[in-house]
């Protein structure tokens, strides 16, 4: 990307800052799992007490290690806050600033209606699965025993799962190339009337 992706500009914040703001707008508590340059990322959120930044020292092992680090923090935090056991959690990559808050709210409403899903729940559009994904707490023991190099999505699709329709292509758009970043930034600037 010619620069460190999480902190690339996105309106008045950064790419990862936009993801955090979306999670907060949906009424959820964000937990950022930081790996590479984790201390720097944590420093960028030093003035944001409404979120937690957890360092994953084993980030080189892949995304599954970050998921496990986040799980451990969530479970410890819920118990320390006296909230009881966690029913589950959402996962959204840090490079998806166009995921809309309505994806989380629609999925949360569907989970509430179903009395909390027993399987994974994906945001989807026209049958195509995107992010965020809800992972029930019942999957946590298995996630802890998966091979670190395995793909979380493959595991989830091998278990009971469902999807919630979200009418927004932001659920698919991760920014993996300079071209994808430039195109998404241009589209966001036009739709949100950014001045920068």
C-alpha positions in Angstrom: 0.0 0.0 0.0 3.1 2.3 0.1 2.1 3.2 3.7 0.8 1.3 6.7 -2.8 0.5 5.8 -4.7 0.8 9.2 -3.7 4.4 9.7 -4.2 5.6 6.1 -6.5 8.6 6.0 -10.2 8.1 5.8 -12.1 11.3 6.0 -11.4 12.9 9.4 -10.0 9.6 10.8 -8.1 6.5 9.5 -9.2 3.3 7.9 -9.3 1.5 11.2 -10.7 4.5 12.9 -13.7 4.4 10.5 -14.3 0.7 11.4 -14.2 1.5 15.1 -16.6 4.5 14.6 -19.0 2.2 12.8 -18.9 -0.4 15.5 -19.6 2.4 18.1 -22.4 3.8 16.0 -24.0 0.4 16.0 -24.1 0.5 19.8 -21.4 -2.1 20.3 -18.1 -2.2 22.3 -15.1 -2.4 19.9 -12.1 -4.5 20.7 -9.1 -3.8 18.4 -6.6 -6.6 18.2 -3.3 -5.1 17.2 -0.4 -7.2 15.9 2.3 -5.7 13.6 3.2 -2.3 14.9 0.7 -2.9 17.7 2.1 -0.3 20.1 1.8 2.3 17.4 -1.7 1.3 16.7 -2.6 1.3 20.4 -1.1 4.8 20.6 -3.3 6.1 17.8 -6.3 5.2 20.0 -4.9 6.5 23.3 -7.5 9.2 23.6 -10.4 6.8 22.9 -11.4 5.2 26.2 -14.6 3.8 24.7 -12.6 1.0 23.0 -10.0 -1.6 24.0 -6.8 -2.3 22.2 -5.3 -5.7 22.8 -1.9 -6.7 21.7 -1.3 -10.0 19.9 2.4 -10.8 20.1 1.9 -13.8 17.9 0.4 -11.9 15.0 2.8 -13.5 12.5 0.8 -16.8 12.9 -2.2 -15.2 11.1 -5.7 -14.0 11.7 -6.8 -16.9 13.8 -4.3 -15.9 16.5 -5.8 -12.5 16.6 -9.3 -13.9 16.9 -8.1 -16.0 19.9 -6.5 -13.0 21.5 -9.7 -11.0 21.1 -11.8 -13.9 22.5 -9.6 -14.1 25.6 -10.0 -10.4 26.2 -13.7 -10.5 25.7 -14.3 -13.4 28.0 -12.0 -11.9 30.7 -13.6 -8.4 30.3 -17.2 -9.8 30.6 -16.4 -11.7 33.7 -14.6 -8.8 35.3 -17.5 -6.4 34.5 -19.9 -8.9 36.0 -21.8 -9.3 32.8 -21.7 -13.0 32.8 -20.8 -15.2 29.9 -20.5 -13.7 26.5 -23.1 -14.9 24.0 -20.7 -14.4 21.1 -19.0 -11.7 19.2 -18.7 -10.0 15.8 -15.6 -10.1 13.7 -14.8 -7.4 11.1 -11.4 -6.9 9.4 -9.7 -3.5 10.1 -9.4 -2.7 6.4 -13.1 -2.6 5.7 -14.1 1.1 6.5 -17.2 0.9 4.3 -19.0 -1.8 6.4 -22.1 0.1 7.4 -23.4 0.3 11.0 -26.7 -1.1 9.7 -25.0 -4.4 9.0 -24.4 -4.8 12.8 -27.8 -3.5 13.8 -29.7 -5.7 11.3 -27.7 -8.7 12.5 -28.2 -7.9 16.1 -31.9 -7.6 15.6 -32.0 -11.0 13.8 -30.0 -12.5 16.7 -32.4 -11.0 19.2 -35.4 -12.3 17.3 -33.9 -15.8 17.2 -32.9 -15.8 20.9 -29.2 -15.8 19.8 -28.2 -18.0 17.0 -26.5 -21.3 17.7 -24.4 -21.0 14.6 -22.4 -18.3 12.8 -24.3 -15.5 11.2 -22.9 -13.6 8.1 -23.8 -10.3 6.6 -24.8 -11.1 3.0 -26.1 -9.5 -0.1 -27.9 -11.5 -2.8 -26.5 -14.7 -1.4 -22.9 -13.6 -1.3 -21.4 -13.6 2.2 -19.4 -10.7 3.6 -18.6 -9.0 6.9 -19.2 -8.7 9.7 -19.7 -12.2 11.0 -21.2 -13.2 14.3 -19.5 -16.1 16.1 -21.4 -17.7 19.0 -19.6 -18.5 22.2 -20.3 -22.2 21.7 -17.6 -22.2 18.9 -14.9 -20.8 21.2 -13.5 -24.2 22.4 -13.1 -25.4 18.8 -11.5 -22.1 17.7 -8.9 -22.5 20.4 -7.9 -25.9 18.9 -7.8 -25.1 15.2 -4.4 -25.2 13.5 -3.1 -21.6 13.6 -2.7 -21.6 9.8 -6.3 -22.6 9.1 -8.9 -20.3 7.8 -11.6 -19.1 10.2 -14.2 -18.9 7.3 -13.6 -22.5 6.3 -14.3 -23.6 9.9 -17.4 -21.5 10.2 -18.9 -22.7 6.9 -18.4 -26.3 8.1 -20.7 -25.5 11.1 -24.3 -24.4 11.3 -24.6 -20.9 9.9 -27.1 -18.4 8.5 -27.0 -15.0 6.9 -28.7 -11.6 7.2 -29.4 -9.6 4.1 -27.6 -6.2 4.1 -28.2 -4.0 1.1 -24.7 -2.4 1.0 -21.6 -3.5 -1.0 -19.5 -2.2 1.9 -19.8 -5.6 3.5 -17.4 -6.9 0.7 -14.9 -4.1 0.3 -11.6 -4.7 1.9 -8.8 -2.5 0.9 -5.9 -4.7 -0.2 -4.3 -2.6 -2.9 -3.5 1.0 -3.5 -6.1 1.0 -6.4 -8.8 -0.4 -4.1 -8.0 2.2 -1.5 -8.1 5.1 -4.0 -11.4 3.9 -5.5 -13.1 3.4 -2.1 -11.8 6.8 -0.9 -13.1 8.5 -4.0 -16.5 6.9 -3.6 -16.7 7.7 0.1 -15.6 11.3 -0.5 -18.4 11.7 -3.0 -21.1 10.1 -0.9 -20.2 11.7 2.4 -19.2 15.2 1.1 -15.8 15.1 2.8 -13.8 18.3 2.4 -10.4 16.5 2.5 
